Amino acid sequence: MHWQARLTKYWAYLSMGLVTAIILFLFGYVFYRGADTISWEFLTQAPSGAVLGEEGGIWPAIVGSICFTATAIVLGSIPAIATALYMVFYCKNRRIKGLIRMVVQCISGIPSIVLGLFAYSFLVRDLAWGRCILSSGVALAIMILPFIEVRAEKTFHELPPQMVQSSYALGCSRWYTVWNIILPACKGELVSGIILGGCYAMGATAPMIFTGAVAYASVPKSLMEPAMALPMHLYLLLAQGTTSMDTAYGTAFVMMALILLSNLLATIYARRSQKKWKVS
Amino acid sequence: MRRWKNRIFSLLVYGLTAMTVLVLAFVIYFIVKEALPTFQEVSVTDFLFGQRWMPIAYTGEVSFGIFNFIMATLYVSFLALAMAILVGIGAAIFLSCVASERMRGILYPFVDLLAGIPSVIYGFIGLVILVKYFIRAGIPTGSCVLAAGILLAIMLLPFLVSSCSETMLKVKEEYLPCAEAMGISRWYAIATIILPASWKNIMMSMILAIGRAMGETMAVMMVIGNANLFPHLLGKSESIASVIALEMGTAVVGSTHYHALYAAGMVLMILLFAINLIITILREKLIG
């Protein structure tokens, strides 16, 4: 075999092996080290101990994280999908399209910490919402909006054009086509995009530091309260030094398990609903 | 009735889109607005090229220079990209040219798992593993630019792998059957036809990945050591994003310190915007 060919072959196999090893190691390590900490008490109790988080569980952080994520998904995904629909099926003007694309790209380029800064100055301070789930939720929503929009736009573009054209040719209105043809056909991809966006929001710490995540809070009762969040909790545990290592591993375990589960769900869902129109 | 539904739905789509764009534009406007007062106190060149960052007058004068932070951000990002591209392209070759359709169906979501892992967890694992190794290797406290680069490289992998293998797959389907029909061996064709043909697109995904790397906050902040020094491979440093995250909590609202942090954020934003612009221009020039 020619040396170039051999080199490329080794390169490909080695790299894929390395990537696989890294992934297995990351998950394996966290699951292995965290497994001892995980218990029913850990999952359902509030943190306690002389140094907060040293003992007790992470229940308020789990609930808090779910609240943050849900707020971000609701606020982020609907405008994102609407914008994607507009970009693909409604907008005829190339200049407007270019403008929207530029703004979206610009936002997707903004580092999450700067979005946190914005939410802090504008929502927490100027609008006086205070540090609460809603403030963080808006920051997270702005963060995941481009992510979902780009994915949705790509899905709409990949739709076979005959499908849409046939619908128009039969005299269906644009509303009817979008609602009964386009959205159902893309449902799998859209939902999986939203789930992955949710994962992204759940794991983000930077936008929450100043805007709504706190070191200790009980389970939130409304969106206008601050709450605990898993990534923030993990960060604070690490900042405290070595005393809370066990609970840190436990928290990481829970986050990794949630990520793994939602990724799995997203993949399976996307695949099952995709088959319907790929048959022909 | 149907016409009304159509009209309402269109209005909804238009309205939501307009709202989205306005909100996003407002975010950009707000950041710029909060950043600009900095330059009444500090000149732009002092801000960009000054090496001293002394937001509070403890000893000596206050001074705001983010040169080291900018360099650290760029240094870490390019370091990470160099490592990630080496592994990323290899894995992309495997996925596009070796794996069967079924295998790809499993491996793509598998590699995407890396993108789902929160950056705090990367930072956490970096702290408990990488930093420990660096201490053992003789670096005091173990935090260094290289550790951050390695973590960041792992975080970039999924983006590089998925975008590179996507283009390679297209190129492969176009050229490989012809190459094989001419009797060229599979791996030789991959090395000499498919790789060079995908090069332009690989470049694009590299630039995109650089943008992603520069904005990363938590993982880098946790292992880079956070000291205002010019970046060296095994020395401590501090990136723009981590300055903002670390100091925003203590900056007095309305002070120059506060505005300077916004200005640092704006510099980061402008860097990323420039990168996006380059991509758009390159895409038109190279691919058309």
Interface residues (C-beta under 8 A of the other chain):
Chain A: M1 H2 Q4 A5 R6 L7 T8 K9 W11 A12 Y13 L14 S15 M16 L18 V19 T20 I22 I23 L26 F27 Y29 V30 I78 P79 A80 A82 T83 L85 Y86 M87 Y90 L99 I100 M102 V103 V104 Q105 C106 I107 G109 I110 P111 S112 I113 V114 L115 G116 L117 F118 Y120 S121 F122 R125 I142 L145 S173 R174 W175 Y176 V178 W179 L196 C199 Y200 M202 G203 A204 T205 A206 I209 F210 P231 L234 Y235 L238 M245 A248 A252 M255 M256 I259 L260 S262 N263 L264 T267 R271
Chain B: R2 R3 K5 N6 I8 F9 S10 L12 V13 Y14 L16 T17 M19 T20 V21 V23 L24 A25 V27 I28 F30 I31 E34 L86 V87 G88 I89 G90 A91 I93 F94 L95 C97 V98 G105 L107 P109 F110 V111 D112 L113 L114 A115 G116 I117 P118 S119 V120 I121 G123 F124 I125 L127 V128 I129 I154 L157 V161 S185 W187 Y188 I190 A191 T192 L195 G211 M214 G215 E216 T217 M218 M222 A241 I244 A245 M248 G249 V253 L261 Y262 G265 L268 M269 L272 F273 I275 N276
